[in-house]
């Protein structure tokens, strides 16, 4: 099962679905806008060019397709890709899992080198799909909050520094639309150290300790503004990234702006981990977000991810990231297979 958004999509007729499928799959393969003559000439659709041309207009009106520049052809929108993934892929056959995924795990089954296995798996799924892969390693369960500093750098700029028991240092900057009282910052540091020191890294426990109905409006507002510095922290974990160069190939020259934005977003490690955290929900579903469904900075790309681990699968994530024009069938299958293989592996290691 794939985790999707709840956006309401206009219903399509069976003919419109077939035309949409033809456009999406042709565009994924060629990277070029798709016209009615191309679809009518591929032999898969039985309708005349005039009929297909009408359906292309209707799909554009409904928001599934768009015209790039002045081209006569059309390309899928994010909504079009979403409909394709949710409604059309299940009706077709997904590609068979690639042996490379199992091979990356199997080579290390006789060892317990988790770091080496994660790295090999990340490289393998990137090579299989020509997408960028990100595998997050299991967390260090003993990491706790050691100390917190809240510092006013400029009148409207505050930094929150969190030091963990493993020596990891996290820094977050927060901009305000008004000057911040240094005394309020000092109070917040004392309050946060009192409430969060010694607690495990992660949002649930700390969030419950920060809730205090006796606080004043200004104190509560300030804490709410800087709370992400603590609530969005991940337990210290390794992140294995492969295939950055594969998403910057000549064939994807038209998508460089989107990929460049992704690369900049990935420089902020907490942003990536916050996005991937949503993939771990204990249900085993594949997490998929397309273009505008992602936070600012990730628009123009898609992420396919799944959690892994024994039982509920919550040790980490395996994911593929690339342009919205990606082979979703292959990406979904590869992530599912990698999650299954990695879950089996870590169960042997941690079991």
Secondary structure, 3 states (H helix, E strand, C coil): CEECCCCCCCCCCHHHHHHHHHHHHHHHHHCCCECHHHHHCCCCCCCCHHHHHHHHHHHHHCCCEECCCCCCCEEECHHHHHHHHHHHHHHCCCCCCCHHHHHHHHCCCCCCCHHHHHHHHHHHHHHHHCCEEEEECCCCCCCEEEEEEEEEEECCEEEEEEEECCCCEEEEEEECCCCCCHHHHHHHHHHHHHHHCCCECCHHHHHHHHCCCCCCHHHHHHHHHHCHHHHCCCCCCCEEEECHHHHHCHHHHHHHHHHHHHHHHHCCHHHHHHHHHCCCCCCCCEEEEEHHHCCCCCCCEEEEEEEECCCCCCCEEEEEEEECCCCHHHHHHHHHHHHHHHHHHHHHHHC
